[in-house]
Amino acid sequence: MAVPKQRTPRSSTRKRRSAWKAQRPELATVQLDGRTYRVPYQLVPAYRRGLLPPPDQP
């Protein structure tokens, strides 16, 4: 089993970890029942099929 020769400094670990930032999902417009909603792009097919209820705010 591989074992590191030296302990990784805390600053290196945190520097690497801080580079990974969560991004906001891209919003796409979708029309449901004659109303226009902005929903995450990945969920558009689910909204169109009726698997998810329409969001509260247009």
C-alpha positions as CSV (number, residue, x, y, z in Angstrom):
1,M,0.0,0.0,0.0
2,A,1.4,3.4,-0.9
3,V,2.3,5.6,2.0
4,P,3.3,9.3,1.7
5,K,6.8,10.1,2.7
6,Q,5.9,13.3,4.4
7,R,2.7,14.8,5.8
8,T,1.0,17.2,3.5
9,P,1.0,20.7,5.0
10,R,-2.4,22.1,6.0
11,S,-2.0,25.1,3.7
12,S,-1.4,22.9,0.7
13,T,-4.5,20.8,1.5
14,R,-6.7,23.8,2.0
15,K,-5.3,25.6,-1.1
16,R,-6.2,22.6,-3.3
17,R,-9.6,22.2,-1.6
18,S,-10.5,25.9,-2.1
19,A,-10.0,25.7,-5.9
20,W,-13.1,23.5,-6.2
21,K,-16.0,25.9,-6.0
22,A,-19.7,24.9,-6.5
23,Q,-21.2,26.6,-9.5
24,R,-24.8,27.8,-9.8
25,P,-26.8,25.7,-12.3
26,E,-27.6,27.2,-15.6
27,L,-31.3,28.2,-15.8
28,A,-33.4,27.5,-18.8
29,T,-36.9,28.7,-19.6
30,V,-39.6,26.2,-19.9
31,Q,-43.3,26.7,-20.5
32,L,-45.8,24.6,-18.4
33,D,-49.5,25.2,-18.6
34,G,-49.1,28.4,-20.5
35,R,-46.7,29.9,-17.8
36,T,-43.0,30.5,-18.2
37,Y,-40.6,29.2,-15.6
38,R,-36.8,29.3,-15.2
39,V,-35.5,25.9,-14.0
40,P,-32.1,24.2,-14.0
41,Y,-31.2,23.0,-17.4
42,Q,-30.7,19.4,-16.4
43,L,-34.3,19.2,-15.0
44,V,-36.1,20.5,-18.1
45,P,-37.0,17.0,-19.4
46,A,-38.4,16.0,-16.0
47,Y,-40.6,19.2,-15.8
48,R,-41.9,18.6,-19.4
49,R,-42.8,15.0,-18.7
50,G,-44.6,16.0,-15.5
51,L,-42.3,14.1,-13.1
52,L,-41.8,17.3,-11.1
53,P,-44.4,19.8,-10.1
54,P,-44.0,23.4,-11.5
55,P,-41.8,25.6,-9.3
56,D,-43.5,28.2,-7.0
57,Q,-42.1,31.3,-8.6
58,P,-42.2,32.1,-12.3
